[in-house]
Amino acid sequence: MSEKKTTSFAGINEKIALGIKSDANDGAVQKIIDKRVEAEVIRRADLLEKSLDKYNTAKRELEKCRPDMVSYNVVPDKDNNEVGTPMKFEAYSEKRIKEKEALKKLIADLDIAIMKAFNEGDYSKLQQLSGGTQKPAKEVVE
């Protein structure tokens, strides 16, 4: 005949006590590791998202940047008469040139920082460029 095991509440409590005694510390350590890793993953994902948004915005702004000084002049014909085809001349003001250069620099810097984050796991430059103030999760010192 098969023996039927009966489990009392005392038996369950003993197993719980043994489990706590043997696994609780390891479980707690693993739990804190998992929490810290998850917090860092979320922080990095948010930082990447913010940086990519900033990158795309800067690209759109650069595409919108048009010459702000436009003039039309009539090119004189060979007899110096002003009866020719009007020519359009476009130029950028000094302010607009500086804006374009700043956008180009931001785009290049973000591109480098994003690649460095993806390839090397270094998010420090990305943190600076994105204006992020979040601190990285505490690192383990060996």
HELIX and SHEET records of a PDB file:
HELIX    1   1 PHE A    9  LYS A   64  1                                  56    
HELIX    2   2 GLU A   94  GLU A  120  1                                  27    
HELIX    3   3 SER A  124  SER A  130  1                                   7    
SHEET    1   A 2 MET A  69  VAL A  74  0                                        
SHEET    2   A 2 PRO A  86  ALA A  91 -1                                        
END                                                                             
